[in-house]
Every structure is written in structure tokens, then in C-alpha cells.
Amino acid sequence: MGEVKYFRLFFRTAAFGTIPRFSGAMARGMFFKALDAYDSHLAKDVHDQEGILDYSLTQFGKVHFPSSSGNDLLNRMRTAFGAPMRRRSKDSGLQEGEIVYMDVATCNDSLSSVIPKVFSGNWRAEYDGLVLEPLQLVPFDITRLGGVKLGNPVAIRFQTPVSFSTGSSFFVWPDPKYIFPNLVSIWNVWYPDNAIDEESTVKYMHDHVSLHYAKGSIITVHTGKDQVHKGWVGLVKLGADSADAAEIMFHLLKLGFLTGVGRGRSAGLGRFDFDRVFLRKTMVHML
């Protein structure tokens, strides 16, 4: 595994189309179509992984430009980075020329080196009636994420359904006893040179981090043809009872901010935002 990279991919709509209420499956389909056309062997290797994946994708977000952002397209896109990718209650229609984006995070060196080459090509992504043209790729400097301060308890809002599985058991409640074992596993795959002891860390987090507040609901979304996914969305507040536990919690949640957590991270599931102040500081200064 290599260095963790994070990209935001902007597209221009080439014709009238629709983004479904949950667009993670569409974003994944378009991404792999483009990757397969460029390097079919890499696309198969990435797609066919088992266990903890070395990449994650978000669903599509629609760019809403502030009126004060001016006419320069790149500057207008940069001003949009502070806005969270909000959960939609219904499908969104798109006019020709509108701009949407998705984010890709990966620790796979081969994938991270190919993404800019794939995105710089002259092609159209067509999926379920939506036609997109690549417009701009913006890499994020995620090292700055480490310096952003979070509060204790920390509030996170799941914008896409989160769920967990252990063996044959399935859970949809965003409890620390599900969240942190999964994040520790992701950490050890994405940061193998700084791996942490899974058993002791999970036990420590179980003993010292608790769920302070939760308000949300369980929803079901379509993640592909004849495929549905049930998970929890809404606000969660997690609190640590010591400074050491809080520091570990912050590191793991910042990783989860990049990768998502739980099942279906390759299709934009388990994605959460922090509060708006955090997002504004992070997304603007990570450029």
C-alpha cells in the first residue's frame, strides 16, 4: 500500500439527466467504466477485492455556486468545497451544462497514479440516462486534515446509510462498538506502516468512548439493479472520557471522513460529515 490520496472529480452534464436520490451506485458504475476503458486489468483487480477495500467513493453531489463567486469556473468550484454533500429526499434533475462532483480516496498507488490520466481523457460517462463529461480533477492535501481541531463530544452526521456486519449478524445502529472496530481495520489496511493493535485498541475504545446522542432514522436505498441497502442516517454525538481516548477517536474519525465507514464504502455508503465549521476549514485548506 502507498500514500493515501484524495481526489475530487468534477463533471459537466452533456444533456438533461437525473441524479437519483442515492447516486453512489451510479457514481461507482461510471468510475469503473472509465477505469476499465483505460486499464481493464487494474479495473478488475480493484473491483474484485475482498475484505477491507483500498479505495472508497462518494455519491454525486450537485455544485451550487454562490452568487459572489464570480465567473471564473475554477474559482467558483473552489468556493463550493465548504458545502457538505447533503442527503437528498428525492431525485434531482440536471440541465445541460450543470456541474456535479464525486470524491475518490485510495491508498492504492496504481489507482492513484492512473486516476489523473483517466480523468484527463476525452470521453463521456453514460449511465442510466445520465451523460457526464470530465471537467476538472482537484487533489486534496489531506495532511492538513490532521491539524483540524474537533470537539469532545464530536458530532457527525451520516448523509448516506451506515450499517455493519459481523459474520452472519447485521447492525444498523451507529454505536461506537460497531464504528471503531471497522475504522481500526480500515486504518491498518490504509496505514500499514503505522498499524495499531486491533484487539487492544478496539477494547480501549469500547471502554472509553460512548454514544452521547443520536437522532435519525433507518432508510432503504437502491445500490444497483434489484439491489437494496438498509442503513441508518442522521446525527450522532460520540464522546470520550479521557484525552487519550479522544485523540484516538479523532484520528479514526478523520480517516472515516475520507473513507466512509461500514458496509458499501465503494458505493458511497457510510459517509458522514462533521459540523459546517470543520468542513469549511477542511475543504478549503486541503487544496
N, C-alpha and C positions, 0 to 999 in steps of 0.2 A: 504494500500500500504506500501511497505517496502523500504529498501535501494536500490538505483539504482545500478545494476550490469552490467558489460560489459564483454563479452567473445569473444575470437577469437578461432574458431574451425577449426583445420587442418585435411584434409583428404588425403589419398593416393589413387590414381586411381588403381583399381584392374584389369582393362582391357582397351583397347583402347576405347576412347569415345569422346564426343564433348560437349563443353560448348557453348550454344547459345550466340548470340550477347548480348541479355539481359537474364540473368540467374536467376533473382530474383524469378520468379515463380517456377523454378526448385529447388532452394535452399529452398523455403518455403515448397514445396511438400516433399522434403527429410526430412526436420526438423520435420514436423508433422507426417510423417510415423514413424520415430524413437520414437517420444514422445508418439504417440498413442500405440505403441507396449509396452512401459514401463508403461504408466498410461493413459488409454483411457479416464477416466473421466476428468483429468486435461487437456488433449489434446482438448477435446470437449469444456470445459469451456474457454480455451484460444482462440480457433478458433472461437467460436460463439459470441465473444464480439461485442458490438455495441458502436458507439461513438469513443472517443479517446482511442486507444489501449494502454495497459500497457506493450507492448513489441514491438520491431521492428527488422527486419532482413535486412542484406545486400544481394546483389547478390554474386556469387562466384568470387573470384579473383585467378589468377594463380600466384604461387610463382616463382619469378625469382631470383635465388641465385647469389649474386656477386661472382666473381672468387676468391676473397680474404677471403671468409667466412669460409674456411676450410672444414673438412669432418664431423664434429660433426653435426648431423641433427638439434638438438635443437638450437645450436648457429647459424646455417645457417638460420633457420626460424626467429630467433630474429633479424638478420640483415636485414630481408626483411620488417620489420614493418614500416620503414621510407618511403616506396614507396606507393603512392596513388593507390587506386583501379581504374585504368584508364578505361574510356569508350572505348569499342571495336567497331570497324566498321564492324566486321564480326564474324562468329562463330569461335571458337578456338578448334583445335584438341588436344587431350591429349593422350600421350603414357602411357602404363602401368608403374606405379611407380612414375609418376609425382604427385606434391602436389598442392592442391587448398585449399582455406580457405573461410569462411564466418564469419560474426560478428553477435552476438546476444546481444541486450541490453534489459533490463527489470527492472521494479520496482515491479514485482510480486514475493513475497517471495517464494511461492510454486514452481514457474517455475525456479527461480534462484537456488533453492536448489536441484532441480531434474536434471538440465542440466548436471552437472558433473557426476552424476550417469548414466544418459543415455549415455553419451559420453564414459564412461569407459567400456561399454559392448562390447561383441564380436558379431558384426553384420556387415552387408553390406547394404549400401543405394543404391537402384536401382531405377532409374527414367529416363524415356525416353532414355534408352540405355546406360546411364552413370552409372558406378558401382564404389562406393567410400567406403573405409574402414576408420573408425575413427582412427586418428593417435595421435593427441595431442590437449588438451584444455588449453588455456592460459588466465587466468583472468587479466583484466587491473585494475590498481589503478586509477580510474577516478578522485579522489580528486586532483591529480596533474594537472588535466586539468584547474582547477580554477586559477592556478598561471601563466599560459602561457599568454604572452602579445600579444595583437593584435593591428594592426594599425587602424587609423581612417582617411580616409575610409578604410573599411576592404574588401578584395577581397575573394570571394568564387566562386568555380567552381562546378556547378551541373553536376555530372557524369551520373546520371540517370534522366529520365524525371520528372519534377516537375509540378504539377497542383493543383488547388484549386477549391472547390465547396462551394457555399453558397446557400442553398435552391435549386432552380432549375437552378441557374447560374453556369457556368463553366469558369474557367480562366486558361490560360497557361502562362501568363506573370509574371515573378518573381518580382513583385512590393512589397515594404515594407508593403503596405496596405493589402496584402494577406499573406505575410510571417509571420508578427509578431502577428496578431490575432491568427493564428494557433499555433505558438510557445507558446504564453501565455496559450492557452488551454491545450497544452501538459504539460507545466510546472505545472499547477495546478493539473493535474492528477498524474504526476510523483513525485511532491514535495508538497503533500497536507499540510504538516506541515509548509511549507514556502510559502503558496499560496499568490498570488498577486491579487489585484483588477483588474478584467479583463477589465471592461469598461474604467476606468481612465487610465490604462496602455496602452491599445490599442490606445486611443485618444492621449496620450502623444507621443507615438512612431509615430503616423501619423503626428503629428505636427512638430516633431524634427528629424526624420530620412528620408532620401530621397535616391532615386536611382541615383547614380552618373554616372554609366556606365554599359552597357550590350552588350555583343557580343555572339551570339549563334544562335540557330535555334529550330524549333519545329519538333519533330520526333514522330513516332508512333512505339510502340514495342508490342510484344505479351506477355501477362501476364498470359496465360493459354490457354487451348483448346478453340479455337474460340473466344478468348477474346483479345482485343487490348486496348492499353492505349496511349493517346496522351499527350505530355508534352514538356516542354522547357528544353534544356540542353545548358550549356555554362557558360561563365564568367560573374559575377555580382560584382559591387562595391557599397557598401552601406555606406553612411556617416551620422554621427550625428552632429548636430550643437552645442552641448554642452557636457561637461564632464559627466554630469549626464545621458544624453540620450545615450552617448557612452557606459557607464558602463552597462546600462540595455541591450543595443544591444549586447554587448559582452557576457553577461550571457546567453541570449536567443539563440544566435548563437552557443555557445558551447554546449548547450543542443541539438540543431538541428544537430550538428555534430555527436552526439551519436544516435539520434532517427530518423533522417530524418525529412522532413517537407512536409506537404501537403497530397495528396491522395496516398494510396497504400504503406504505410511505411512497412507493413508486407511482402511485396514482393520486397523490395529493391528500391522502387521509392522515389524520392525526396531526394536523397543522395548527399551531397556536401562535398568537401574538401576545406581546407584553402590552403595557399601557402605552398610550399615544406618545407620551414624553420620551419613553425609551425608544419607540420606533422612530420618532423624528430624529433623535440624536444618532441612532444607529445607521439608518438607511441613508441619510445624507452624508455622514462622515465615513462610511465604509467605502465610498467611491475612490 
